[in-house]
Amino acid sequence: MGSIGINLQEVRRRIAAACVASARDATIVTHSDATGGKPGLLLLAVSKTFDAAAVREAHAAGQLAFGENYVQEGLAKIAALAELRPRIEWHLIGPLQSNKTRDVARAYDWVHTVDRLKVAQRLSEQRPPALAPLQVCLQVNISGEASKSGVAPAELPALARAIAALPRLRLRGLMAIPEPARDVEAQRAPHRELARLLAGLVEQGLALDTLSMGMSADLEAAVAEGATIVRVGTAIFGRR
Ligand SMILES: *Cc1c(COP(=O)(O)O)cnc(C)c1O
């Protein structure tokens, strides 16, 4: 097995250990459509800056869900690996400008970074009828930091209601990129806050089931707070 396959095994071991440590009964899944008895926890392999050959190697090791940050880079890989679909799925996890929505609506399965109604409306209008609805998460600016991406928590309920009503999108939940923190306790706080925000929306009647949180450095903290998708790049593909 190549190094990517070995790294994938190690990341799966870390996720499984984090589930045990927090008494979570979850199955680690490789595809968001995976069904089974237990709730699924999707390992999303973030392949940004790595080439199609690296994605192939991960796929050969059983990985089926891939995340890309940059729209164009992702589109090129999606095209280069077209013969692997629909077995593999593609998630956009980076910023999305409204002039790129048409390409994204045609090529991706998930978008984790919706934070404006206008972008969501365009994605819904442009999602081809032949495809399943585009799965989306709202990116929340959880640390309130200088980074301008993400909806402010106070604006979340209204935006979530508006986007949940769009016909060609399926709003699944929330995503965040917390500021780096040193220890697991400090890492857990923003993840707990995102989980609390999701629970609030569910209480208001929205059928949401997804918490996209946790990366190479903080996946244990995210799993402990209920992540259902962890987005892992470096620990699988190596340093960028
Ligand atoms: C790059 C990236 C990741 C993966 O980060 P690693 O630290 O390499 O695991 C996850 N989420 C987003 C939004 C990213 O941009």
The ligand as an SDF file (V2000), in Angstrom:
LIG
                    3D

 15 15  0  0  0  0  0  0  0  0999 V2000
   -7.5590   22.8010    3.5350 C   0  0  0  0  0  0  0  0  0  0  0  0
   -8.8470   22.6660    4.2470 C   0  0  0  0  0  0  0  0  0  0  0  0
   -9.1130   21.5450    5.0470 C   0  0  0  0  0  0  0  0  0  0  0  0
   -8.0930   20.4770    5.3380 C   0  0  0  0  0  0  0  0  0  0  0  0
   -7.1210   21.0090    6.1860 O   0  0  0  0  0  0  0  0  0  0  0  0
   -5.9120   20.0870    6.7490 P   0  0  0  0  0  0  0  0  0  0  0  0
   -5.4100   20.8860    7.8930 O   0  0  0  0  0  0  0  0  0  0  0  0
   -4.9370   19.9600    5.6430 O   0  0  0  0  0  0  0  0  0  0  0  0
   -6.5050   18.8080    7.1640 O   0  0  0  0  0  0  0  0  0  0  0  0
  -10.3670   21.4460    5.6210 C   0  0  0  0  0  0  0  0  0  0  0  0
  -11.3140   22.3860    5.4290 N   0  0  0  0  0  0  0  0  0  0  0  0
  -11.0870   23.4600    4.6720 C   0  0  0  0  0  0  0  0  0  0  0  0
  -12.1670   24.4650    4.4900 C   0  0  0  0  0  0  0  0  0  0  0  0
   -9.8540   23.6510    4.0790 C   0  0  0  0  0  0  0  0  0  0  0  0
   -9.6390   24.7390    3.3520 O   0  0  0  0  0  0  0  0  0  0  0  0
  1  2  1  0
  2  3  1  0
  2 14  2  0
  3  4  1  0
  3 10  2  0
  4  5  1  0
  5  6  1  0
  6  7  2  0
  6  8  1  0
  6  9  1  0
 10 11  1  0
 11 12  2  0
 12 13  1  0
 12 14  1  0
 14 15  1  0
M  END
$$$$
